[in-house]
């Protein structure tokens, strides 16, 4: 078997392992979370869905990503994936649980959380923003560096942290309709799984595929926990493939999309765009 074919088989096995782990984690989370009422939400169609998919995905995707990278001898990438995925997932879960309390739900968007902070109030969303940022910074520092000078290396780490945290937030902004964030994860993750960092992406891609039917069926949703974890893991893979300039370009694009989301509804744009609209609705109940 050639090296390329062997790598492909390995990535398929990793994807299968990620899927199996995600299904097992989801079953365990649903069993343990049945008595936790604040892990239920009313979705856009008025149906009650469970947020248990979030922590189940965060754990299974992070572990499978780290294991895949470790198998190929990329310890830095493995550590970065574990820190970013579990860190973003944990702080996202905190916001999922605490963010429904009175006084928290009314605060929306980055501007809203900053405004609350200026008034002396620390929201759960601000805790998540800081926590995901710190997780992204640690993860970025764990990735192998391409820069030798101290200033250049510090800039590389800072930009990588921005890419990781920014992608975590961007994917979370998509989690407003069943399956949307997971479909975005597949669109980004499948091509990445064929690259040099694919060992850290194949497991999460399998986890996405395993959770997607339940998300589309409006039985579960990712919530901040799952969406932030998915975005952070994709961010690690993207940052790992780029140096100083590449990370700067990625961060600029992510920042532009995030800024646009404060003014324009992604849902309205998707609904008004042929092709995107049909893909977004694919698999949902009529």
N, C-alpha and C positions, 0 to 999 in steps of 0.2 A: 504494500500500500504506500502511495506517495505521501510526502510530507503534507501537502495541501489537503489530500483526502483524509489523512489521519487527523489533521486539525479539525476538519469539518465534522468528522464522526465524534470527536471529543466535545465539540461545541453542542452538538445535538444531544449528547449524553448529559451535559451540564444543564441544558434547557429542560430536559426531562426530569432531572433531579430537582431543579428549581420549581417545576410545576407540581411534582409530588409533595415537596416540602410545603408549598403554598396551600395545597388542598388539606394537608394534615394540620397545618397551623390554623386555617380557617375553621375547620371542624372543632378544634380545641378552643378557639376563641369564642365561637358561637355557644359552645357548651358552658364555658365559664362566664360569658357575658349576658346570659339570659336574664339574670336578676339585676343587671345594671341598666336602669332606665335612661340614664343620660348618654347611653351609647346608641340611642335610637333617634332618628331624625325624620321629619316630614319632607319629602322631596318636592320637586316643582309640580308634580301631578297630584300632590296630596296623599301620597302613599307612604306608609311607615317603612323605613329601611334601616338596616343595622350598620353601625360604623365598625363592626368587628373586623371587616375586611382590611381596615387600615393597619392596625398593629400586626395582623397575620401576614399581610404583604410585607410590611417593613422588616419583620424578623426573617421571613423566608428569603426575600430578595437579597437582603444584606448578607446573610450567612452563605447563600449560594454564590453570591458575587465574590466574597472573600475566599471561599473554598476554591472556586475556579481559578482565581488569580494565583493562589498559593500552589495549586497543582502545577502550574506552569512556571513556578519559581519566581513570581513577581510579588515579593513580600510587601513592598511599599504600596503597590496598588491594592493588595489584599487588605492591609491595615486601613488605607484611606477609604475603601469601600465600606468596611465595617463601621468605622467612626462616622462617616457621612450618613450612611443609610439608617443606622440605629439612632444616631444623634438627631437627625431631622425627623425621623419617625416618632421619637420620644417627645420632643418639644411640640410636634404637631398634635400628638395625642393629648398633651397637657392643654393645648388650646381647644381641642375638641371637647374636652370634659369641662374645663373652667369657663370657656368662652360663651356658654349658654346661660351663665348666671346673670341675674338682673344687673343692668348697667354695663355689661360687656357686649351684648348683642348689637347695641346701637352704634358701636364704634366700628367703622369699616375702612379698609384700605390703609396703606402706609401713612398717608396724610392724617387719617383719623387717629391712628395710634400715636403718632408724633404729637398731634394736638393735645391728646389726653395727657401725654408725658409732660408737656409744657404747663399743664394745669396741676401737675404734681400727682397724677394718677398713673400707675403702671398697669397696663392692661395685659391680659393673657396673650394677646396678639404681639405686644411688644416683647414679652418674655420669649415668645417663639422666634421672633425676628432676631433677637440677640443670640438665642441659643443655637439656631440654625447657622447663624453667621460664625459663631465660635467653632461649631462642629466642622463647618466648611474650611475654616482657617487651619485647624488641626489636620484635617484630611489632606489639604493642599500641601502642608509641610511634610507629610509622610510620602508624598509622591516624589519619585526621583527627579532631581533638578537638572536643568540643562545650562543654567547660568553659574559661573564660578565666583564672580565678585559678590561681596556682601550685599551691596545696594541692588544689584541686578537680581540676586537670588531672593531678596526680600520683596522686590517688585513682582517677581514671578509667583511667589507664594501668595501675595495679596491678590493678584489678579486671578489666580486659581481659586482662591476662596470666594471671590466675587462670582466667578462662573458657577461654582458648586451651589452656593446659597441662592444665586439668582435663578438658576435652573429649577431649584427646588420650589421657589416661589412661583415661577412661571407655570410649571405643571399644575400647581395647586390652583392657579387662576382658571384652569380649564375644567376643573372638577365641578361643573355646574349642571351637567347632564349625564345620564347613565352612559358609562363606557367611554366618554370623551377623553379623559386623561389617560386611560389605559390604551386607547387607540393611538394617541400621540406617542405614548411610550413605545408601542410596537413600531410606528413609523420611524422613530429615531433609533430604537434599540436593535432592530433586525440588521440594518446596514452596519452598525457599530460592532455587532457580534462577529462580523467577518473580518474585522481589522485586528491589529496587533494587541488591542486591549479587549478583544472579544471574550476572553475567558472570564472577565469580570462583568460581562453584559449578558452572556447566554443564560445564566441562571435567572436573573431578573426578568428576562424576556419570557422564559418559561413560566415564571410566577405570574406575569401579566396575563398570559394566555389562560392560565388556570383560574384566575379570579374573574376574567372578563365576562363569562356567561352569567355569573351571579350578579355582576354589576349591571349588565344590560337588562337582565330580568327584573331589576329593581327590588332585589332581595337584600343587597348590601350596597354600600358605597365606600370609597376610599377615605373620604374625609381628609383633614389636614395631615393626619398621621401617614396614611398610605401615599397620598399625592406628593407630600414633601419628600418622603423617602425615595419614591420613584425618580423625582426630579434630581435629588442629590446624587443618586447613583449614576444617572445619566451625565450629570455635571462632572463627576469624578472621571468618567471615561473620556468625556470631551476635553477636560483639562489635561489629562494624562497624555493625550495625543498632540498637544500644542505647546510651543515655547512661549516666550514673552510676548511677541507680536501676535501670535495666534490667539492667545488668551485675551489680549486687549481687544481684538476684533470681536471675539465671541461675547465678551462682557458688554461691549458697546451695543451689539445687536440685542442682547437680553435686556439691557437697560432701556433701550428704545421701545421694545415691546411692552415692558412693564409700565413705563410712563404712559404709553398709549392706552393701556388698560384702565388707567385712572380717568380717562376722558371718553373712551369708546368701549361699548359693550362687545366683547368677543362673540357672545351668543348672537347678537344682532348681525354682526359681520358674517358669521358662519351661515346663518339662516338666509342671508341675502346673496350668498355666493353659490351658484350652481356647481355641483361636484362636491364641494365641501359640505353643503347641506345634506346631500344624499348619503355621503360617507358618514356624517355625524349621526344620522338617524338609523343607519344600517344595524340591524339586530335588536332594535328596541321594540317593545310591545306597541302595537298600533292602538 
